[in-house]
Amino acid sequence: MSLLRRTFDGELARIWGQIALACLLLIVTVGAGDTSARFNDLGHRMMCTCGCNQILLECNHVGCTVSTQMRGELQASLDRGDNNNLVLQGFVQKYGPTVLAAPPQSGFDLVAWITPGIIFVLATLATALLARRWRHSAVAPEAMAEGPHMDDLRERIRKETEI
Amino acid sequence: MPTFGSFALLLALVLCAYNFIAGAIALRQMAVGHGAQHAPERLAETARRAGIASFIAVTAAAFALVWCSFTNDFSVAYILHHSNRALPGAYKFSALWSGQEGSLLLWAWLLAAYGFVLRLRHKVDVKLTAYASTILAGIQVFFVLLLNFAAPPFALVQGAAPADGFGLNPLLQYPEMVIHPPMLYLGYVGFSVPFAFALGALMMRYPGEKWIHITRRWTMVTWLFLTCGIFLGAHWAYSVLGWGGYWGWDPVENASLMPWLTGTAFLHSVMMQEKRGMMKTWNVWLIFTTFLLTMLGTDLTRSGLVSSVHAFAQSSIGDWFHAFMFLVLAVCLYTYFRQRDHLQVEHHLESLVSRESSFLFNNLVLLAACFTILWGTLFPIISEYVQGSKVTVGAPFYNRVALPIGLFLLFLTGIGPVLAWRSTSFKSIRRNFILPTIVGVVTAVALMLLGIHPWQDQGTFYSLVAFSLAAMVTTAIFSEFLRGARVIQRHTGKNIVASMLQLTHRNTRRYGGYIVHLGVVIIVIGIAGGAFNQSKEQEMGYHDTMTLGPYRLVCQSYTQDSNANYDSEYALLDVYKGNQFIGRMAPERRFYHASEQTSTMVANHSTLERDLYVVYEGRSQETDKPIIKVFINPLVAWIWIGVMVIVFGTLVALTPNLEAAMVARRGHSPGVIAADSKASHAAGGGQG
């Protein structure tokens, strides 16, 4: 208890306060990002809806009015100070869910994200179990004397050591 | 000529059907022992000859279509829609596979060609080849049926033939499009051969693993074609689509990657069957799956099941493909359940730390990657079914989900080959892994000191991991070569390079495989550079300057040009690096008269360090100045170099070992033989 009190008293408290303020500023700054970086990030998280199937900022059709308009709307949203979620929601409301370049991580669409991981983990477990079972069922090598069967063994070893 | 082509296709159908039916009856009679003596063999022989003749018939049909294209026969609807008089000769030829009917004809022709070679080489194993030939004929029947009834390439236009055609899609008027689709199709179609052998071997309960030996070269060559096809497609996308990238995780790109992944898994796991008699069921299903995925790829490209920038032809043939895939799956399942006792394994895993277990995990990761890509490709359809609305599954999804799997696979590429068969001792692990691990860690630290900070963003993190793993795997591969070569050097006194060459000649399959792995590492380095891409877009009038990275571009002029096929606009840009002039670039935009479509011709200054990739986006409506977009894409050239290394490695692996020659020389240089034997032993990480 006394250690805790000492920590938040006097000089130490001032230092902690400065650190907290710095962290807060850092978080706020990082969270905001500069507009051009956010424009670039969000522009790569959306698709152009002109039918080209390209990422919004990668649509390179001459005179593609759709992407030009969408970029303008994105810039306007950022200038208004909308956060990333709000920007994306606005686009989804206007253009439908296909405007997002990847499914949202909520509702049924979350299945898209978690299924590959679950399958991978299950397959790894199944493989590990299978390997373990195989290993246990493997016959221990018997001591073999020199004889005609050794030729077969040598041939097998030769095969197994030379891919 | 259209009548000749149609007749050739009809004849091909009759011949393929005869090959399939007569072959199936003969094999059935042989299996149950019915029929007069020699009658089934004679029937099987007629079936084989019909199969050979079907190749000639399909070749005649393909020739007829190319002839129609070169002679501007616009009475044929396909030629009308995919060619025009001003189209250059090479593209008139490539019109053969530029539309749906033509590409199905190309598929049928390649299948017939593979079948032709297989049927000529039937003496390698007459009965097994008869099974494989009959199964191939069944696949041929499907494609020739499509060509005769669902997508006829020689259908005629109504009324009088127009004076000129509508032209070829501008995106396809690029030199690589003359070679990319045939390569890809050689890969897709080629997997029919190992599939036919595997299914045939299972049907006839083929004793031993000889079918694997017979199909090994087929599978490797097919895999090589598919690899080349995929990367030629990536290079085409990079050069033509003009968005600055080479891989967009488009459904059609994914469709080509999936059979490549399962084919790669098959190439690895089949070694376990060959060497240890293990994983027989797994291998059979891997090749079945690979074949089905090649069908799915064609289905996705052609049926419009998913939307794609690469789907140049769409129609209702999807139903035909779905029915065929269902039928193939049913046959595979039926055969497997009837004959599964034939797939009993001969050996079991003896240690979790062994070459076998590394192959097991390699297969697991490859299959996981394949599933992830299939899942992402089909999720929009699933979402629509469940929620009633489609979603997009694009690059951000795959970058987050598939990249970690890819990096894990790279890690396995490094550790797998240095593990010994059956079991690896701790001493061997320590000996083989210390150096690669140290190199990997040192690389990571050095890159962080050079400014690649993994905490910056996800892309930088993955890049750092990729570079470090690449260094680790490269060290592991070179250690393998050096370890074996030193043994040869000790016994023969040759220099280290000559010793490495001898080592490779001695076991081309193994060391060719290592070279392929090295190629994969180089490609990964190239891909990892993508995290540091930069781009800038600007209007550039006379003498306007744009600076990006170390480059300064000065617009010298912009102008227009015209020829019979297209009009073009382009800018002439002088490029400086610092004060040094490094060349003039001319990014271009074309407008094709016949199709009334535009296309980009990217200007690219490529070095090992980075690509300076310049796109002419068009003219500004306000100022009439060209809009130029410039990308700096680091390390992209490494990707294409990596592909060349893979091609070289595969060719080495396909080359026969010099074992026979060594045996012949045994009497003269016993030291060399002993050295080779020890080198193989040493390079294998010991025998555990």
Interface residues (C-beta under 8 A of the other chain):
Chain A: H44 R45 M47 C52 N53 Q54 I55 E58 C59 N60 H61 V62 G63 G96 P97 T98 V99 L100 A101 A102 P103 P104 F108 D109 A112 W113 T115 P116 G117 I119 F120 A123 T124 T127 L130 A131 R132 W134 R135 S137 A138 V139 I157 K159 E160 T161 E162 I163
Chain B: L241 G242 W243 G244 G245 G248 D250 M271 E274 K275 R276 S307 S308 V309 H347 H348 L349 E350 S351 L352 S357 L360 F361 L364 L367 A368 F371 T372 W375 G376 F379 S383 V386 Q387 S389 K390 V391 T392 V393 G394 A395 P396 F397 R400 V401 A402 I405 A420 W421 R422 N507 R509 R510 G513 R589 T598 T600 V615 E617 G618 Q621 K629 S680 H681 G684 Q687
